[in-house]
Amino acid sequence: MSCTAFAPNLSARDKARHLYEAIPPGLFKVENDTDRVAWRVSPEPFALSPATYARIESLGSDLLSFYRGLNSLYNRSARGTAPAFIAEYLDLGKPESIIKLARQNRFKQDIPGVIRPDLILTESGFIASELDSIPGGMGFVGAMTRAYCQVGLESVGGVDGIAQGFAAMLASAGKTERPTVGIVVSEESADYRAEMSWLAQRLRELELANAWVITPQEMTFTEDGLFAAFDGGELQRLDVLYRNFELFDLLNVPKQELMLYAARHNKVKMTPPPKPQLEEKLAFALLHHPLLATLWQAELGREAFDRLRVVFPQTWLMDARPLPPQGVIYGLEASGLPISDWRALIDLGKSERDFVVKPSGFSELAWGSRGVRVANDLTKEDWTATIDEAMREFSTTPRILQRFHKGRRIRQSYYSEQSEEVKNFDGRVRLCPYYFVVGDEARLGGILATVAPADKRLIHGMSDAVMASCMIANDGA
């Protein structure tokens, strides 16, 4: 569907004011009842150059290959035909029950249906700081895209690219043209309920899926399958269960046993699958591990392997176990010398600490920016404590050390409610493309841009950041 303007020929200020009114309230958590949105609004989508857009669009197939390769290497490692440390690392900190669940034959080949990297736009291209397979923002991007469309501005993916991509993924997963879908949002993920409700409603309006947001408590299991009543109606059998909750919180999710039983016995298709090994940030470290290069090339092909090693920043798992005297941590130096002990990093000066430390996964600290530490922002005392914590909690909450790549500066416009004017600021941008897995394809449905002030070290949806969909323009970034 092409973009048709309902309010064309507006000034930049009036376009931005229209967006404030057109974006449904509550798609992201707001600070108080009077706020329409809790971030800055731009008069137009963030502009990407055709070359940047082409690279992002083609990245989807590489990321799909990466997930399939990671899944294959984990399975091979678990059965002893690939190095044992792959599965050992990916299973760190997880209870045995979760590991056994993830290895069941029913889920053996399953990978996530939504892939969203966080791409930092740098002077030389972009860097993927991490991957998310249960991403927020889909409903927001869909609503923002439609709001821009109303003033005549078309975004990447088209006016309903997110809804159409999500629906195609669900239909592919459920192997039915118009599936009945329960989008299960747990209490821990409640901040995403409003935007997922918007997305489900849009799927119904487009007659692409009978999709509804439900709580775990609203489901019923019988021998015939998993059922839920939508909007006060009769019970309906679910074809697909979209898991909008994290696996580390699984034991706190009501009726999780029924959901998993139904998925194991092919009574419902669960996506993303209950496979926490595919949600670990340390997968980047495995891609960069020198002893695994040949295996990765066989899984991905040489060209995709080389491309991903450029896009994924250099990453190490902070394994606390001692090395033998001749051992060193590959590719990591302190003061120009190779190191064999993570604590050798403590004495680095701030200017030498171009790193971030992050919990890898399966932890409440591993999503958002909760557990991220930017090394050269820390005092010597805090940097020491960060390394000590990583060593102490290696077996329960493993951390990764990752090269920090600073985003390049751009100028970004926004509408100021206080002055009712369009203003500008220096910022850095994170691009979040949403790819939907449909068969052997990873389809790009839309891109979220988050532009934070240039003095902020981490880019996320803060109140003084601009959040917008993306468009293609010859003068874009």
N, C-alpha and C positions, 0 to 999 in steps of 0.2 A: 504494500500500500504506500503510495507516494504521500508526501507531506502537503497538506492543504491548510493555508493560513486562515484562521478565523479572525485574527486581529493583525492584519498586515500594515506595513508602512509606519510602524511606531518608532519613536526615538529610542536610543539606547536606554535612557532612563525609564521610559514607559514599558519597554520590553522587560526590564528587570522587575519593575513593579508588578507587571502582569504575572511573572513567574511566582512571586510571593503569594499571589492569590490563587494561582492555578495548581500549585503543588499541594496535594492533599495533606492536611495536618497529621502529624504523628508518624510519618514514614521513617523518621529518625527521632531518637529521644530528644525532647526539647527541655530547656532549662526551667521554664515556668509556663503557666497557662496562657500568657499573653504573647509568647513567641510563636510566630508562624514556622520559622525554621531556626535552627541553632548554628547556622554557618552562613557565610557570605554567598550571595547569588550573583552570577555573572550575566550581563545582558545577552551573551551568546555562548554556544558550546565552545569548549576548548578546541583550538584549531591545530590539527595535525597535518604535516606535509604529506603529499602522496607517497613519498619514499618511506616515511616513518609508518604510515598506515599499512603499506605493503609488507613491511617487515613484521609488524604486529599480526597481520592476518595470516602470514605464512608460519608464524611461530606456533600456532595451534596444533598443526600436525606433528611438529617436533615434541611438543609437550604431551600429546597423546601417545607418541612412541615412547617417551620417557616413562610414563605411568605403566605402560605395558611391559617395558623392559624391567622396571623396578619390581613389578609383580612377578615376572618370570624369574628374576635372579633370587628373589626371596623364596619362592617355591623350590627352586633348585637347591638353594642353600639349606632349606629345612629338610630336604630328603637326601642331602649329602653329595650332590653333584656340582656344587659351586662352593667357594670358601665359606666355612661355617660362621665366620665373623659377620657376614651380611645379616643373616637371621638373628644372630646373637645381639648385634647392635640395634636392629629394628624392633626387637622384643624387649629391650631394656625398660624396666619400670612398670611392666604390665603384669597383671595377675594371670595365672595359668589358665583360668577360665576364658579370658579374652583371647589369649593366644590360641587355644584349642578351637574356639569359635571361628577365628579368622582363617584357620587352616582347613576348615571343612570343605569337602569337595563341592558342595553346592555353590560356594563363593569363589572357587579356585581361580577362575578366569575373570571375575568381575573387577572392574575399575570404576572410579567415580564418573558420574555423568556430567558434572559441571567442573570446569577447570578455570581457575582465576589466578594468574600470577600478579604479583605486585612489581611493576616495572618502574624503576627510577630512571628518568630521562637525564642522561649525563652529556658531557661535551662530546663524547665519542659514540653515542648511540643510547642504548638502555641496558640496564642490569636488572635481573629478576631477583629481588631480595628474598622472596619466598613464594610458595604456592599454597593455594587454599582450595579445598574440594568441598567445603560447606560454607560458601562465601555469603556474607551480607551484601546488601546494596543492589540486588537484582530488581526488587520492586521499586526502589528509589530511582535507579537509572531508567526503568521503564516509564515511570511517571514524569520524570524530568524530560525525557525525550519527547513525550507527547505534549508537554507544556511548551517546549521550544518550537515544536511543529505548529502550534497555534499562532505563533508570530512569524511563521514562514521560514524557520531555520531547521534544516534536516540534519539529523545526527547519524553517525555510523550505525549501520544495522537497520536503518529505516525506523518508521514511527512505532512499529511493534516488534522490532528485532529481538528484544529480550523475551517477550511472551512467546513469539513463534519458535525461537530456539529452545526455550525451556519445554514447550509443549512437544516439539519434535523429539527431544531427548526422552521425555516421559513415555511417548508412544513407542519409541524404539526399545526402551527398557521393558515396557509391559507387553510388547508385541501385539498391540491393538491400536486401531486408528484413533479412537477417542477414548482414552482410558479414564477410569474413575480413580482419582488420586487423593490420598490423604497426606497433607503436608503437616507432619507432626512437629510441633514446636514445644519444647520443654520449658519448664519454669526458668531454668538457667539461661535459656536463649530467648526469653520473653521480649527483649528489646527489638527482635526481628519480626515479631508477630504481625505488626501493622503493615509493614511493607510486603510480607509474604501473603497477607490477606488481600492486599491490592493486586498482587500478581495473580493469585488464584481467581479473583473476580474477573480480571482481564482475560484469562484463559476461557472462562465461561462465556463472557461476552462475545469473544471471537469464535465460540463453539469449537475450540481446539481440544478441550479436556473438561471433564466434570471434576474440577479441582477445588478443594476446600482446605482451609487451615483448621486443624483440630488439635486438641490436647490429647495426651496419652490416655487419659481417663475416659475419653469418649469412644474408645474402640471396644469392640466385642469380638470374641473368637468363637467360631463353631467348627465342626468338622469340614464345613464347606469353604471356610476361609476367614479372612479378617474383615469385619464390617464396621461401619460408622453411620450415624444419622447426621445429615447435614441440614443446618438451618431449621431444625425442628421437624424434619421430614422422617420418612421411614428409613430403616437400616438398608444400606447399600454395600455390596461387596467391593472391596478395594482391589484394583488391578496393580497399583503401584503405591508404595509407601515412601514418601520423600523424607529422609531423616534429617531434620533441621535441629540436631543436637549433637554434642560432642560425646565421643565414646568414653572419655575419662569420667563423665558424669553418668554413665549408663546405669549404675546401681541405684542412683537417685531418681531415675525416670520410672514413673508408675507403669505397670503392665509391659515392661521391657521384655519379660520372659515370653509373653504372648506374641509380641512383635517378632522376636527372634525365632520362636518356634514356627510361626507361619512362614517366615522367610526361608528357614532351613528346609521346610517340607514343601516348598514351591507353591504355597497358598497365596503368596503375595510377592511382588518383586520389590526388594528394598534397595534404594539408591540414595546416597552412596552406600556401598556395601560395608558391613561391620568389620573393616580391615584397618586397624590403626597403624599397621606398618606402612600404609600408603599415605599417612598423614604426618609423617615425621620430617622435620626440617633437615635432619642429618642425612637424608637421601642426597642432598647436594654434596656432602662430604664423600659419599660413596661414588658419585660420578667423577669426582676429582682424585679418587684413590688410585695411585699408580699401578697397583697390582691388579686392578679390575679393568684397566683400559681395554684389554683385548676382549673381555666378556661384554663390555658395554658396546664396543664397536660391532660385535656380532649381533647384538640385540637391536641397535639403532641404525646401523650403517655408519660408515666413516664420516660422511658429510654432516649428518644430523648430530653425531657425537661431537664433532669439532664445533659446530654452531652452539650447542648447548653449553659446552665448556667455556665459551665466551660470555654467554648470557647469564649463566649461573656463576655468582662470585666464588672465588676460592674459599673453601669451607673445610673446617676440621672438626671432628668430634673430640671433645675434651675428655679423653680416656684417662682416668686417674691412675691406672696401673703403671708401675715402674717399667722402664725399658732396660734392656741389657746395656752394658757400657758402650758397645759399638752402635747402639740404636739412636736414631734421630727422628724427629717429627718432620716428615717430608714437606719441603717447600716453605718451612717456617723458620725465620731467623730472628735473633735479637742482637742488635749492634753489629750486624754483618756476619754473625756466626750461627751455625745450625744449633738447634736446641734439642734436648732430650727430656726436659722437665718443664711443664707448663708454668711453674713458678719463676722460670727465667724471664718471663714476660713482665713480671712485677716491676723490674728496674727500668723498663722502657720509659722515656720521657713522653710527655703528652703528645708532642709532635710526631712521635714514632708509633703511637697507638692508633693506627688507622683500622680499627676493628670494632665489631659489635659482638656481644655475647647474648645468646638467646636460649631459652629452654627449647628442646627439640620438639616435644609434643606430649600428648597424653597427660596434660596438666592444665589446671586453670590458669597458669601463668603463661601458657604457650599460645594464646590467641589475643588479638589486639596488640597493644604495645606494652602489656603488663609486665613482662619479664625481661624486656630488652634493655641492655646496658650499652651505651655508646662509650667506648673506652676512653677516648680523648676528652670527654666531658667530665670524667670522674677525677676526684682527688686521688692522691697516691693511696690513702687509706681505703677509699671505696673501691679502687681498682684491685687492691690486694684482697679485700673482702669478696669481691666478685669471683676472683680466681679460686679462692679458698672454698667458696660455696659450690662452685662447679666441681671441684675435687671431692668435696664431702658428699655431694648428692649425685655422683655419677651413676650409681646403680639404680636410683629411684627416679630422678629427674635429670637425665643427661642434658648437657649444654653443648651448643656448637659455638665455635669461634669463626667469624666470617669477616672477610675484607669489607671495609666500609667504603662505599663509593658515593661521593657527594653529588647531588643533582646540580645541573647547570641552572644559572639564574635566568628567569624570564620575567617579563612584565605582564601582570594580570589585572584586568579591570573587574570592578565589583560595584554594586549599588549600595550606597550608605543610607540606611533608613533615617539616621539622625539628621543628615544634611539634605537628604533627598537628591543627592548628586551621584554621578558615576565617578568613581575614583580609581586609582591604580596603586599597585604595590609591587615590590620585588619579591618574587617567590621561587619555589622549587616544586616540581610536579611529580606525582606518582600516578601512573596510568594502570588501571585495572580492567583489562579486557575479559569478557565473559565468553568462554567457549563451551559449546554444548555438544556432547558426544552423541552422534547419531550414526550407528553402524561403525564404519571405518573412518568417519569424518569427525573433525572437530570444527564446528561451525561457529563463527564469530557473530554474536548477537548484539553486542554493544560494548562501549568502553566508558568507564567512569574515570574522570580526572579529578584529582584532589591537589589543589595548589595551596601550599602552606607558606607563610612568610619566610623569607630566606634565612632569617636568624634561627629558625626552628630546626633542630637536628633530626627529628623524626616527623615524617609526613603522615598525618591521619586526619580524621574528620573533626578537627577542633573548631571552636567558634569563630576564629579569625582566619579560617581557610575558606577558599572557594571550592565548591563541589559542583561539577557539571558533567553532562554527557560530552562526547567528542564529535567533531565534524572534520571534514577534509577540506583544506584550503592550501593554495599554492604558497602562501606566506606563513604557513603553520610551522610548528616546532618539529 
